[in-house]
Amino acid sequence: MSTGTHDSRGWVVLATDTGVGKTVVSCALARLLGEQGLAARVRKPVETGCEARDGQRLPADGVALQAAAGKRESLETVCPIRYLTPVAAPEAARREGQALRFKRDLAPILDQSLAELATEERLIIESAGGLLSPLADDALNVRLAEYTGLPALLVTPDRLGTLSSTLAAAESLEHRGIPVAAIVLNRRPQDPDDADTPDNHASLAEWLPRLVAHPPPVLRFDGRPEQLAPLLPP
């Protein structure tokens, strides 16, 4: 839902699936904040599929987020929990003989990030996978928004077949009482753009009011930070 009175300290970037552009959107939003005189704090609390290099685990998404925010914080702060196997975080943890618990492992990261946030800063928290994919042994990715109280920014691909997953995600978020700042309809480089491409923007604008009480705005996005400007206060 989108009530217009949601927490203005930041966003939790969720998605309808993995690989639909959460990091691209998060990085663009961080750059936009910088252009508008606001500082971004970025968090990818847990990342899987990290590259092993020189005895370290390199989180590709975390590196991109850190750079987009101007490298104001260390990579360890941006992405503190890292696993090697490119699967859902709790499975990646189990393959390394570990358990990943929300209250023990993830909540302290979120609490500290919010506590340290200054007035001129905004927090961008990027999830790991789709909104209903497992984030920990006892939590789904959507728990990031439930716990912090920050509005969701729902990223979905602008391609054939996106309507069902996007509408289902919007219904799920409203059912959980999670405000949605916007749905970002992401046109990825691999997504076709021709006469046969469906007008997903128009279809979502038509169907969202029929399914949710507070339909969020739908933003077209192809990588340009200024396309996310409606997320910022006038």
C-alpha positions in Angstrom: 0.0 0.0 0.0 1.0 3.6 -0.3 -0.4 6.0 2.2 1.7 9.1 1.6 2.7 9.2 5.3 5.3 6.5 5.3 8.7 6.7 7.1 10.9 9.1 5.2 14.2 7.8 6.5 14.8 5.4 3.6 13.6 2.4 1.7 13.8 -1.4 1.6 14.4 -2.5 -2.0 12.4 -5.6 -2.6 11.8 -7.4 -5.9 9.4 -9.9 -7.5 12.3 -12.2 -8.3 16.0 -12.5 -8.3 18.0 -10.8 -11.1 15.4 -8.2 -11.9 17.6 -5.1 -11.1 17.5 -4.4 -7.3 21.1 -3.3 -7.3 20.8 -1.2 -10.4 17.8 0.6 -8.9 19.5 0.9 -5.4 22.6 2.4 -6.9 20.7 4.9 -9.1 18.7 6.0 -6.0 22.0 6.5 -4.0 23.4 8.6 -6.8 20.2 10.6 -7.0 20.3 11.4 -3.3 23.8 12.6 -3.7 22.9 14.9 -6.5 20.1 16.3 -4.4 22.4 17.1 -1.4 21.3 14.1 0.6 23.8 11.4 1.7 23.0 7.7 1.2 23.8 4.9 3.6 23.5 1.7 1.7 23.1 -1.8 3.1 23.1 -5.3 1.6 22.9 -7.2 4.9 23.6 -10.5 3.4 24.9 -11.5 -0.1 25.5 -14.9 -1.6 27.5 -15.9 -4.6 30.5 -13.9 -3.5 33.8 -14.2 -5.3 36.7 -15.6 -3.4 39.7 -13.3 -4.0 43.0 -13.0 -2.1 41.4 -14.7 0.9 38.4 -12.4 1.0 34.9 -12.7 -0.1 34.0 -10.0 -2.6 30.2 -9.2 -2.8 29.5 -7.7 -6.2 26.3 -6.0 -5.2 27.9 -4.7 -2.1 30.8 -3.2 -4.0 28.4 -1.5 -6.5 26.3 -0.1 -3.7 29.4 1.2 -1.8 30.7 3.0 -4.9 27.3 4.5 -5.7 27.1 6.0 -2.2 30.5 7.6 -2.6 32.4 5.0 -0.5 31.4 6.8 2.6 31.4 3.5 4.6 33.5 0.4 4.6 32.5 -2.6 2.5 32.2 -4.6 5.8 29.6 -2.1 7.0 27.7 -2.1 3.6 27.6 -5.9 3.3 28.6 -7.6 6.5 27.4 -11.2 5.9 28.7 -13.0 2.8 28.5 -16.5 1.5 30.1 -18.2 -1.5 27.3 -20.3 -3.0 24.8 -18.5 -5.2 21.7 -19.8 -3.5 19.2 -18.4 -1.0 21.1 -17.1 2.1 20.0 -19.7 4.6 20.9 -22.5 2.3 24.3 -20.9 1.6 24.9 -20.6 5.3 24.0 -24.3 5.9 26.4 -25.3 3.2 29.1 -23.6 5.2 28.0 -25.3 8.4 26.3 -22.2 9.8 22.8 -21.1 10.8 21.5 -17.7 9.8 18.9 -16.2 12.3 17.1 -12.9 11.8 17.0 -11.7 15.4 20.6 -12.8 16.2 22.4 -12.0 12.9 20.3 -9.5 10.9 18.3 -7.3 13.3 21.5 -5.8 15.0 22.7 -4.7 11.6 19.3 -3.0 10.9 19.1 -1.5 14.4 22.6 0.1 14.2 22.0 1.4 10.7 18.9 3.2 11.7 20.4 4.4 15.0 23.4 6.0 13.2 21.3 7.7 10.5 21.7 11.5 10.5 19.0 14.0 9.5 20.5 14.6 6.1 21.0 10.9 5.3 18.7 8.3 3.9 19.0 4.5 4.3 18.7 2.1 1.3 18.5 -1.5 2.4 18.6 -4.0 -0.5 17.2 -7.5 0.0 18.6 -10.8 -1.4 16.3 -12.4 -3.9 12.6 -12.1 -4.3 10.4 -10.6 -1.5 9.1 -14.0 -0.4 12.4 -15.9 -0.8 14.2 -17.0 2.4 16.5 -14.4 3.9 17.3 -16.4 7.1 16.3 -19.7 8.6 13.4 -18.0 10.3 12.6 -15.0 7.9 11.7 -14.1 4.4 13.2 -11.0 2.6 10.0 -9.1 3.3 10.9 -9.2 7.0 13.4 -6.4 6.3 10.6 -4.0 5.7 8.4 -5.4 8.4 11.1 -5.0 11.0 12.5 -1.5 10.1 9.1 0.1 9.2 10.6 1.6 6.1 8.5 1.6 2.9 9.2 -0.9 0.2 10.5 -0.1 -3.2 9.3 -2.9 -5.3 11.4 -3.7 -8.4 10.0 -5.7 -11.2 11.2 -6.3 -14.8 9.5 -4.6 -17.7 8.9 -7.7 -19.8 6.2 -10.1 -20.9 4.9 -12.0 -17.9 5.6 -9.5 -15.2 2.0 -8.6 -14.4 1.1 -11.7 -12.4 4.2 -11.6 -10.1 4.0 -7.8 -9.7 0.3 -7.8 -8.8 0.8 -10.8 -6.4 3.7 -9.0 -4.7 1.6 -5.8 -4.3 -1.2 -7.8 -2.7 1.2 -9.6 -0.5 2.8 -6.3 0.8 -0.6 -4.7 1.5 -1.7 -7.9 3.3 1.3 -7.5 5.5 0.7 -3.8 6.1 3.9 -2.8 4.4 3.7 0.6 2.7 5.0 0.7 -0.9 6.7 3.9 -1.9 6.6 2.9 -5.6 6.8 0.0 -8.0 9.9 0.4 -10.3 9.2 -1.1 -13.7 12.8 -1.8 -14.7 13.6 -2.1 -18.4 16.8 -4.2 -18.4 19.2 -4.3 -21.4 18.1 -7.9 -22.2 14.4 -7.0 -22.2 13.0 -6.5 -25.7 11.6 -3.1 -26.7 9.7 -3.5 -29.9 6.1 -3.3 -31.3 5.2 -6.5 -29.5 6.4 -5.4 -26.1 3.4 -5.2 -23.7 2.6 -1.8 -22.1 3.1 -3.1 -18.5 3.0 0.5 -17.1 -0.6 1.0 -18.4 -1.7 -2.4 -17.3 -0.4 -2.0 -13.8 -2.0 1.4 -13.5 -5.3 -0.2 -14.5 -5.2 -3.2 -12.3 -3.5 -2.1 -9.1 -6.5 0.0 -8.0 -8.7 -3.0 -8.4 -6.5 -5.2 -6.1 -5.0 -3.0 -3.4 -6.6 -0.2 -1.4 -3.6 2.1 -1.7 -2.1 1.6 -5.2 1.5 2.9 -5.3 2.9 4.9 -8.2 4.6 2.9 -11.0 7.8 4.4 -12.2 9.4 3.6 -15.6 13.1 3.0 -15.2 15.9 2.2 -17.7 18.9 3.1 -15.5 18.7 6.9 -15.3 18.7 8.2 -11.7 16.4 11.1 -12.4 13.6 8.6 -13.2 13.4 7.9 -9.5 13.0 11.6 -8.5 9.3 11.1 -7.5 10.6 9.2 -4.5 12.2 12.3 -3.1 10.3 15.1 -1.3 9.6 18.2 -3.5 
